[in-house]
Every structure is written in structure tokens, then in C-alpha cells.
């Protein structure tokens, strides 16, 4: 079957996870990839008929990719397809490139990553995450390797508004801390792949301890996303040499900034004086 050349975060995720789907779900995926532009005009029974599957299979397919159902999937895919393609697509760095070309390529990758991630945002999920973090008595942040940098960034933001939080990069300390969480606490796990064993173990332990769990991962199906109470997604379009440590980090930092500013905005009277107080104190040491 001919695959559509239209590149959107949703279509990319469907193509990326094609081999992980059941045989019937794969029929739905292949039809969507081949005829994505026609989906907006099809009801669930019509799509099921064209794929030779039941409407229940279409619904299961949509939920694999974290949609509430077929109407939610169709609406969000239509929204992506209606967007004009980014002026600068993802670019790889090749041998012999001069610095001007490299700088332009990295800029294009970062801009595209932020744009694609913003298009993927589920405002309802984001609002739930903001409310949970504002209300949390204690917040754990988990991430290893590059993801630990993202967790550390959120930690230094949260500490400035007086939140009781810690970022852990050591897997043993992640589990140790997660085991002492309780209801009313929150844990955030960062992993672009969504399959980092240490991060999955820490979030599962936090969940078993009664804490609300949030994850930041790439868009699509992953163990971490299925485990979290509130999964938040960044762009998954990037491919090529080591780009997972570049554009994906920028996309996740973009998500962190949105979460933080959402918290400050919703708790303005409480958080802004703390931000001002920490700012003026730190200035004394500059």
C-alpha cells in the first residue's frame, strides 16, 4: 500500500509503531497512512468498512495512540493536516558541513520540534498536570542521561516557587524516594523513548506508593506513557544522527516551561512573591 508523504506528528507516530500493532489495527494504520486526507470525511463505520475491520478495532487503534476515541483522533489529525508545513523541516548534519550550514540546520530542527510539540498539546491533560503539581505536597522528578537535564531544569524552577521537590538521576535514589511518596504527592518521569527501564521502574514505584504520575515522552505508544496517569508528549518526527539528544531535549524543555508558567499563572498571588524573593536574594551573589 502506498504510504502518504504528508509528515505530521500523528502520521509519523502511526508509521513508526506500525509493526507493534495487531494485524487488524495495522490495516487501519495502513489505510490512514495511504489516505490521510480522506479521513476527515469518514465516519467510524465507513473507515472500518474500508479497512475490513470492526468499529471496535478502529476505537482500539485510536486508544493505542492516546486519543479518547475516533472523533478525537479525526479532529486532531484534521487539525494537523490543515496546518501549513514548517518552512524548515528536520535536517541532519553531514560530514563537511560548514558552521553556517550546521547552525541553520540546528535552528531548523529546534524550531520544528517546538512547533510540532505545540501542535500535539492536549490542553485538558496539561491543565490536569498543572493542577496536580500546584496541589502536590511533594514532587519527585526522574530522568537519566539527557533526560536528567530536563528534570533538573524543572527542579530549579519549582524550587524557586517554594515547591517541595527533588530531581533524581541515580536509579537507586529514584526508587528509594518513590517508595516514600504517598497520596497527594506527584512524580514526573522524563524519557524521550518512553522505554528507559530505570525511569519506568521509578514511576511504577511512585504509582504503587499512591502518588499521581506524569510523564514527558515522545508522541506514540510506549511503556512509560501507558503507565502514567497524565502522559504529556513531545514531537517524535526527528530522525538521523544523534538528533534525539538535541531537538527532543528542546521540545521537552518547551513542555517544562509551559507547565511552569501554567502553575505560576494559576497560583499567581502565591508564587510570584516567592519568585521575586528568590530573584532578589540570588542577585546579592552575582
N, C-alpha and C positions, 0 to 999 in steps of 0.2 A: 504494500500500500504506500502511495506517495505521501511523504511527510511534509507538512506545511513549513514554509521557510519563514513565517512570521515568528519573531522572537519576543516572547513576553515571559515574565517570571513564572506564570502559571503553566504555560505550554512547555517551557523548559523543564520545570519540575516533573510534569507528566512524562515527558520523553526520558528524563533521567531515571525515573523509577519504573519504567515500562516492564523490565524483566522481573520486578518484585511483585507485580500484580498477579492475581489469579487469571486463568485463561479467559474467563468471561469479562472480567474487569479490563483485561488487555484489549479486548475487542472494542470496548467503549473508548479507551485511551487512543487507540489507533484511528478510530473514526474522528475523534475530536482533533487529533493532530493533522489529519488529512483534510478536514473540512471545518476548521475552527470558525470561519466567518459565518457559517450557516447555523451554528448552534443557537444563536440568539433568537432564531425564528422557530425553533423546535421545542415542543413540549416534551415532558419526560417519556411519555408513551411513544411518541414519534421517534425520539432518539433511540429508545430501547428496541423498537421495531427495526430500525435501520441497522442496528448492531447485532440483531438476533439474540437479544438477552431480555431479561425481565426488568421492569421498572425498579424493582428492589436492588438489582445489580447496579443500576445507574446510581441509586442513592448510596450504596456501599462504596462505590468508586469515589463519589464526591466526599464522603466522610474520611476516606483514606487521606485526602489532601486537606483535611481540617475545615471543610465547608459544612454549614448547617444542613445542607441538602442541595438538591438540583437547582432550585430557584436562586439560592445564594451563589452557587458556582456559576450559573449562567450570567447573573448580573455582574459579577466581578470580572469574569472573562470578557464580557462585552465592554466593560469599562476600560480594561487594558487594551483591547483591540482598537478602541476609539482614540486612545492616546497617540499623539504623533511620536514616531520613533525618536529616540535620543539622537541629537546631532552627532555626538561622539559615541560610537559603540565600543565595547570592550576590546582592548588591544593587548597583544603580547609583546614582550621585549625580546628582540632577537640579537644575535651577535653582530657587532659592528655598528649598532645604532649610535648616533652622536647624542650628546647630552640634551640638546634641544628637542630631539625626537623622543627621547626617553621621558623627559619632563612632560611633554604633551600627551604621551601615552598614559602615564600615571595619572595625570589630571583627568583625562577622559574616563579612565577606569573608576576613579573615585566619584566623579560626578554621576556617572551611570549607576554606580552602586547605590548612592544616596537616593537618586530618582526612583530606581526600581524598588528599593525598600519602602519608600514613602507610598508608592502605589499599592504595596502589599498590606499596608497597615489595616488592622481590624480595630476600629475605634472603640467598639464595645469591649474587646479584650484589653486594650490599652487602659480604658477607664477602670476596669476591674483591677488591673495591676496597680494603677496609681492609688486607688482607694485602699487596697490591701497593704501597700507599702507605707502609706500615711498612718494607717491604724496599727501596724505591726509593732509589738513591744520589742522585738529583736529581729535583725535581718542578717542572714548568712549569705555570702557571695562565694560561689565556687567556679574555678576555671584553672586549667593547666596550660602551660606553654603560652602561646599568643593570647589565648582566651583569658589568661590570668591578668594580662594588661588591661583588658576591658573591665574585668571585675574590680581591679584596683582603681580604675578611673571612677567607677560608680561609688566605690568606698569613700574616696576622698571628697566626693560631692555630698554624700549622705552625712558624713561626719560633720560637715560644716553647718548642717541644719539640725544638729543635735540628735540624729538617729543613733540608736544603739546597734552598731553593725561592725562586722569584721569580714575581710576578704581572705580566703584561704587558697593557696596554690598547692600546698602539700596534701596529697591524698589522704594520709593518715589523720591529719588535723581536720580535714573536711569531714571525715566520718565521725571523729571524736566530737566535733562541735554539733554536727547534725543530730547526733544521738541525744543531745541535751536540749534540743528545741522542743517546743510544745505548741498547743493550740493558741492562736493569737500571734505567733511568730511567722516569719516568712523566709524562704530560701530561694535564691536566684542562681541558676546554673547557666554558664556560658560555654557553648561548644558549637563551632560552625558546622561540623559534621553531624552533630547530634548522636554520635556513636562512641564518644570517648568513655571507656569503661569506668575510669575513676570518677568522672563527673556524674555519670549515670548512677553509680553506687551511692554517691553522696546525696544526690537528690532523692533517690529512693529511700534512703535512711531518714532524711528530713521529713518526707511524706509519711513514713511509718511512725515518726515521732509526733505527728499531728500538725506540723507546720503547713501553711499554704505554700505551694511550689510554683515557681515561674521559671521558664527557660527562654534563652535567646539562642536561636539556631537558624540554619538555612531553611528556606521555604521548601516544604515537601514532607514526606513521611520519614520519621526517624524514631528511634527508641526514646530519646530524650523528650521529643515533642509529645509522644503518646503518654509519657509518664507525668508530665507537668499538668497542674491544674489550669495554668494560664500559659499557653505557648505563644511566644512572640517571634516573628520571622523576619529575617533579612534576606536580601536578594541572593538567588542561587544561580545567576547567569554566568558568573565568572568561570573561565576555563584557562588552561595554559600554565606556564611555568610559575609556580610559587605564588600565584595570584591570591590563593586562599588566605595568605598572611598579609595581604595588602588591602584590596578593595573590601573584603569581608570584614576586616577589622574596622575600617571606616564606617561601614554600614551598621555594625553593632554599636559603635560609639555614637552614631546618629540616633539609634534607638534609646541608648542610655540618656542622651541629652533630652530627648522627648519625654521620657519617663520622669527625669529630674525636674524639668520645667513644669510638667503637669502636676507634680507634687507641690512645688513652690506656689504655683498659681492657685491650687485648691486649698492650700493651708497658708495663704499669703500673710495673714496677721501674725501667725506663729513663727513661720520660717524666715521671713525677710529680716526681722530684727536679729535673728541668730546669724544669718549670712553677713549682715552689716557688722555685727560684733566680732565675728571671726576675721573678717576682712581688715578691720581697723587694728586688731591685735597682731595679725601677721605682718602688717605694714611696719610695725615697730622693729622688725628683724630684717627688713630689706635694706 
